[in-house]
Amino acid sequence: MSASSLSGLVKRLRDIMRNDAGINGDAQRIEQLAWMLFLKVYDAKEETLAFTEGDDFLSALPESCQWKNWAANTPTAETGGELLRFVDGVLFPTLRKLPGSGHRADLLRSIFAEANNYMKDGVLLRQVLNLLDAIDLQSYDETHALGEIYETILRELQSAGSAGEFYTPRAVTDFMARIIRPQIGETMADFACGTGGFITSWLKAYPEVKTPEDLTARATSVFGIEKKQFPYILAVTNLLLHDVDDPNLLHGNSLTQKFLLDFTPLEAFDVILMNPPYGGAELSAVKANFPREYQSSETADLFVALILQRLKPGGRAAVVLPDGFLFGTDGCKIALKKKLLTDFNLHTIVRLPPSVFSPYTSIATNILFFNHSGATKETWVYRMRMPEGYKHFSKTKPMRLEHFAEVEAWWNDRKSIADEQGNDLARAFTPQELAERDYNFDLCGIPSEEEEILSPAETIAAYRKERDEVQAALEASLAYLNNALSTSEPPTQRGPCVSLASTAARLVALDGAFPEAMRKALLQAAMSGALVEQRAEEGSGAELLTALRKERARLVKEKKLKPFKDLKPIEDDEKPFEIPASWQWVRLEEVVSNHGQAVPTKPFTYLDIGAVDNTRQELVADLKVLQPEKAPSRARRIVQKGDVLYATVRPYLHNVCVVNKEITPVPIASTGFAVMAAEPGCLNARYLFYCLISPMFDAYANDTENSRGMAYPAINDDRLYRGLIPLPPLAEQERIAAKLDAVLPLLQGLSKS
């Protein structure tokens, strides 16, 4: 198979798997591919080992489970029901309970402990195996090409639902490894290694190997541990592709193994590179593995404590952490930041641009560089700006290693820098300055007019955490007050520094803000493909759009429809964020109709713009009948049940409603709103409604560019209909709308009453 043929491999594999009834969405497709790709790569490694070890080589796999005896494309290869019976009844049970000891046997057992065969069609399974079997991993060119394909598979994790949490952009991992500069003989660890991105970046940055001893040092220099089964399989395969024949990877949770207490200095590492999970919470039993001052509910904090304990004296670390760690003032974060300044040299914080980790998290992130080499003398903070020509990163315009060129140039010639508005881009701070700021490291911040919208899970976690903090402060004040009142002696110490009144007010404000924050989080998740799963059998938004364009072309040809005057192609910079591979960005004008049609002279129903209110699911004003002379033609619209009305003039701008009842007479007279009918078979009206009230479209509508040439704050029709919405498969649109219908009424507004 040529390298050019390999470039289409992922697409062909995807197309085959989409036809299998057992594969439910991209995440399962990639998981299915992962264990098969692992066995293919492992087979190639065993062939190499058998050649080098000769008669001493003994495969860890039983003969029946070796690739050449069941998966290879031979005249006697099993297919259909026979193949499925072997995979489900022999291969998986055997590998899960593989006999024998040693690293290779342990590795195979751990790989298949929780892996699954999702495919139900043995013929399709044979087709997938045949494609994989055609890859010649003894060929350098094909192995290199497969490595590129593997990176493509990893990038697809971004649009595979929750699987995206395992992927850190290669530009970030490569930059961190280059700055760390691996040395021969050093050891490197990642305690939440995901798919092995940091480890492979370390291997790529490793010095040139010149001797067999250097080669052994390189292969044994890395250690990783991963909690979740699926990324663990990907990580092992990743290392095999990078010439690490016996990957030192463990399947487990590094936070549960008392790594802070039960290890010797020999188990510390020269370098730690990682992106700890954040936003999660650990059980009390896990937190109990840590000293009391580090027993945080935030997973990232626990990993920072782990890193500080496992870094050798003289060692170096580069760690990705969220903004919350920089500005956090809870006891654990303060203790960790104090330790970073007093026992470690926190020499650099690089603040990454927005959207580096989109679409699966919008949390702002930073890279902390520190050494275990004595106390900090100064901490440089450097803010990266978005590259020229970028509004945000996306799948088609991802962050690239060359975007770090300015950082690397500054790294070797450090100096203070300010942007055009005088805001700090780079500046050094002393430990005393940081202490005087109550250890708030939120410096050289990224000025942004855009509101940060967390995921629903992150919003709930942030609300719970802040509410617990405020509630604890309130309880402390109440306890002090009660104690002071219950004794005749004056208090021996002052009360809490925060008053009861301000604490109670903060609690009220927090509770009041949560419903709106959660509403935005849910709508943002819905628009980015993170609210419901993607299902391959439902097709794609591109297919819907193609069918709609074909039908429109037919109607235009029959003179039943006017063609678009100026339908502009969608540029990458216009796309607000990344969406799943099965979705399609589309301009509003392509998927709605009947907006602004003139109607014959007849009585009109008058609709006041105030009736368009997105706190309801229907019109909220009495309708009045007007005679034609009182209804200017420019104000006439045809409005029918199922239409979506969008208010285009402030103060009602971007209020939206769905017409849920018949209107008699049908024509409407009014100004200040647009009428949209979702194209049948392409766009669900309820889904359209949620698109139009989402933070994404809200930000577009509020752009002052939209009011150009108008005498009042508004959005003109041309700009409105050129706005973008994401187009999922129709069945997924319906599931998104149903989910939002179910959960949004729990929050303020949007009830059907």
C-alpha positions, -999 to +999 in steps of 0.1 A: +000+000+000+014+034-010+017+063+013-009+082-008-033+052-003-027+054+034-039+090+035-075+078+027-074+049+052-092+066+080-121+077+057-125+042+043-125+027+078-150+052+090-173+045+060-172+008+066-179+011+104-208+035+098-227+006+081-224-016+112-254-016+135-232-022+166-212+010+162-230+039+179-212+071+171-177+083+166-164+075+201-173+038+196-159+037+161-125+051+173-125+027+203-132-003+180-104+008+157-080+013+187-078-023+198-075-036+162-048-011+154-030-020+186-029-057+177-017-049+142+012-027+155+020-052+183+022-080+157+048-060+138+068-054+169+068-091+177+081-099+142+110-075+148+117-090+183+116-125+169+142-115+143+165-099+168+161-124+196+161-155+174+153-188+192+151-170+225+120-151+215+087-163+229+054-146+220+032-135+248+002-142+226-012-178+222-008-189+185-045-187+178-046-150+188-016-139+168-026-115+140-013-137+112-036-166+123-069-148+126-068-113+112-045-115+082-061-114+048-055-150+036-076-173+014-087-193+045-094-162+067-127-164+086-154-139+080-191-134+088-205-153+118-174-174+122-152-144+126-175-128+151-177-161+172-139-162+173-135-125+183-162-126+209-158-162+221-120-168+219-099-137+213-113-114+240-118-140+267-083-154+261-065-120+261-084-108+292-072-139+312-039-144+294-016-168+313+020-160+320+039-133+338+062-106+326+057-071+312+043-081+278+016-104+293+007-078+319+004-052+291-019-074+270-042-082+299-045-046+308-052-036+272-081-060+269-095-058+304-122-033+294-119-032+256-150-042+236-159-055+201-188-033+191-191-046+155-220-070+149-215-076+112-187-101+106-184-093+069-178-056+077-154-066+104-134-086+079-133-056+055-118-034+083-092-061+092-082-065+055-076-027+053-054-028+084-036-059+073-026-043+040-003-018+059+033-030+058+048-019+091+082-033+082+083-004+056+097+028+070+076+049+047+044+032+056+052+032+093+058+069+091+026+074+071+007+054+097+021+076+124+005+106+106-028+087+103-026+079+140-023+116+147-054+121+125-073+096+146-063+114+178-075+147+164-108+131+156-112+126+194-121+164+195-154+156+178-161+123+195-179+135+226-162+131+260-133+113+244-120+147+235-107+151+271-078+128+262-063+150+235-038+179+240-029+197+208+005+185+195+017+220+191+014+225+229+031+192+238+058+197+213+065+232+225+067+221+261+091+193+253+113+215+232+116+241+260+124+213+285+152+200+262+155+162+271+189+149+279+202+114+274+199+094+307+170+115+321+136+101+330+103+117+322+068+110+336+032+119+328+008+109+356-024+113+335-009+105+301-041+102+281-031+091+246+006+096+252+010+130+236+035+144+260+055+112+260+058+111+222+067+148+221+095+140+246+107+112+224+107+135+193+127+161+212+152+135+225+188+140+214+201+121+185+207+085+194+243+074+185+249+042+204+229+011+214+231+024+250+216+057+239+188+038+222+180+018+253+181+050+274+156+066+251+132+037+252+134+034+290+133+071+297+095+074+298+067+065+322+030+071+321-001+062+339-037+066+326-069+061+344-093+053+315-091+022+294-096+037+259-069+064+260-046+038+276-049+016+246-041+045+223-011+055+244+004+020+243-001+019+205+013+054+202+045+044+219+049+012+199+047+034+168+075+055+183+099+026+187+093+019+224+089-019+223+080-024+259+061+008+270+063+015+307+027+025+309+003+016+337-035+015+336-047+031+368-053+063+388-021+078+400-040+097+427-052+064+444-018+048+448-005+069+476+022+082+453+028+111+478+038+087+506+048+052+493+077+058+470+115+060+473+137+088+459+147+063+431+111+066+419+113+103+414+117+117+379+140+142+362+113+157+341+075+159+344+054+170+315+016+168+317-018+184+314-037+172+345-074+167+343-092+197+358-128+205+366-134+171+382-137+161+418-121+131+437-136+110+464-127+115+501-107+083+500-085+097+472-080+130+490-070+111+521-038+100+502-026+136+505-014+158+534-042+178+549-032+211+533-034+196+498-068+177+502-086+196+475-118+187+458-102+200+425-084+172+406-058+195+391-047+206+426-041+170+436-020+165+406+001+196+413+008+182+448+018+149+432+041+165+407+059+186+435+065+154+454+077+132+425+101+157+409+137+150+416+159+177+432+173+195+402+144+183+380+123+203+356+086+204+350+061+219+325+025+216+334-008+229+318-031+244+343-064+263+341-068+300+350-086+289+382-053+277+396-037+311+390-063+332+407-077+306+432-075+316+468-087+285+486-064+270+512-050+242+489-041+265+460-025+290+483-004+262+499+006+249+465+016+283+452+036+291+483+055+259+479+061+266+443+077+299+453+096+288+484+108+252+475+108+254+437+118+279+411+086+289+393+105+308+367+079+312+339+041+312+333+030+312+296-006+322+292-021+304+262-045+321+237-082+314+239-097+284+221-065+263+223-086+234+237-119+241+220-144+226+214-144+203+244-135+230+270-135+268+269-115+271+301-085+294+297-052+276+302-016+283+311+018+265+311+037+266+343+075+260+340+094+253+373+125+236+385+133+218+418+164+239+423+157+262+452+134+291+459+120+314+432+139+346+426+115+360+399+085+347+379+081+358+343+046+359+330+042+359+292+009+363+274+006+347+239-016+366+214-037+350+187-016+346+155-022+371+128-052+362+107-068+341+135-099+349+155-098+315+171-084+281+166-104+253+148-099+219+132-091+236+099-069+262+115-054+245+145-027+259+167+007+251+152+042+248+166+053+279+146+028+299+166+052+295+196+081+311+176+077+345+193+076+328+228+108+308+220+126+340+208+115+358+239+125+329+261+162+333+253+161+371+255+136+380+283+123+416+286+091+433+295+066+439+267+034+458+265+007+457+238-007+486+218-031+495+246-004+494+273-014+461+287+014+438+299+024+411+275+055+400+294+067+410+329+087+397+358+073+396+393+092+389+426+079+364+451+072+393+474+050+410+448+031+377+443+027+372+480+013+408+484-013+399+458-025+371+481-008+346+457-031+356+428-010+348+398-036+361+373-012+385+357-007+397+321-042+386+315-058+382+281-081+412+276-113+399+260-147+413+254-161+378+250-178+362+279-163+329+290-190+302+289-181+270+307-196+235+299-227+225+319-206+202+341-180+229+347-207+255+355-223+232+381-189+223+396-179+260+398-213+269+413-211+242+439-175+250+448-181+287+452-214+282+471-196+258+495-169+284+501-195+311+507-216+289+529-185+279+549-177+316+555-213+322+565-214+293+589-181+305+604-195+340+610-227+326+625-207+302+647-186+332+660-217+353+666-235+325+684-204+318+706-200+355+714-237+357+725-237+325+745-209+335+769-206+363+794-168+367+787-157+389+758-143+370+728-106+362+729-101+369+692-117+389+664-144+374+643-141+364+606-129+392+584-159+390+561-191+404+576-224+384+578-241+410+556-216+409+527-214+371+529-251+367+528-253+392+499-226+372+480-247+340+485-278+357+471-259+371+441-243+337+434-277+319+435-292+346+413-265+344+387-264+306+384-296+300+364-285+324+336-250+310+336-264+275+334-288+285+306-259+298+285-238+267+293-265+244+281-271+264+249-234+266+242-230+229+247-260+223+224-244+244+196-210+228+199-222+192+198-215+184+235-251+181+247-262+149+230-241+121+214-235+119+177-249+088+159-234+077+127-266+062+114-283+096+115-262+109+086-247+143+085-255+180+082-236+181+049-259+155+034-289+177+045-274+207+029-266+189-003-301+176-006-316+211+001-293+228-025-303+202-051-340+208-044-335+246-045-317+243-079-347+224-093-371+251-081-350+279-095-348+261-128-386+258-128-388+295-120-406+287-087-379+302-066-355+331-070-318+322-068-296+337-041-282+371-051-250+368-032-245+337-011-210+341+003-189+310+011-181+305+048-145+314+057-128+296+086-124+328+106-161+332+106-168+300+124-172+307+161-159+274+173-153+237+164-183+214+158-185+176+153-174+161+120-210+151+112-222+187+115-220+216+090-218+253+094-244+270+073-257+306+067-292+312+080-305+323+046-298+288+032-320+269+056-349+293+062-376+306+038-406+329+036-387+357+053-401+391+043-425+380+016-450+406+003-486+396+005-518+407-014-540+435-001-563+421+026-570+427+063-539+422+084-533+409+119-512+434+138-484+421+159-465+444+183-427+436+185-431+432+222-450+400+215-418+383+204-404+371+237-380+342+243-393+336+278-423+320+261-429+294+235-457+314+218-468+350+210-475+369+242-498+398+230-533+402+218-536+404+180-555+432+163-570+432+128-559+462+107-572+474+073-547+475+044-543+513+045-530+510+081-506+483+073-477+495+051-465+470+026-430+470+039-444+458+072-463+428+058-452+393+065-467+359+061-467+342+095-480+307+100-479+281+128-443+268+131-426+300+120-398+315+141-400+352+148-368+372+156-369+407+169-343+429+151-346+462+170-335+471+205-346+469+233-362+436+220-332+427+198-327+389+195-359+381+213-372+350+196-404+329+196-419+300+178-455+305+166-474+276+182-509+285+171-528+293+139-532+330+131-563+343+114-560+361+091-526+347+082-507+379+071-490+399+099-483+436+099-455+449+120-420+462+119-390+452+139-389+415+135-380+389+109-401+358+100-383+325+094-397+292+082-373+263+088-368+243+056-387+210+060-365+180+061-334+201+068-340+222+098-361+217+130-380+248+141-374+241+178-337+236+171-336+269+151-352+286+180-324+275+203-298+284+178-311+320+177-312+324+215-278+308+220-248+329+232-232+322+198-259+340+178-265+365+206-229+377+202-232+379+165-264+399+167-249+424+192-219+431+169-220+468+162-211+460+126-247+447+121-262+482+127-240+499+101-261+523+081-291+522+104-305+550+124-311+529+155-295+499+172-306+469+153-295+441+130-303+446+093-318+418+073-288+411+051-265+407+082-291+386+100-296+361+073-258+358+067-254+347+103-241+312+109-257+283+127-244+248+131-264+221+112-265+186+127-283+157+112-321+162+115-326+135+141-299+150+162-315+184+159-347+169+173-328+152+202-310+185+210-343+204+211-360+177+232-332+178+257-333+216+260-371+215+262-367+192+292-339+209+311-342+247+304-376+250+322-358+240+354-340+274+351-355+309+350-375+318+319-383+296+289-412+279+306-442+270+285-466+287+309 
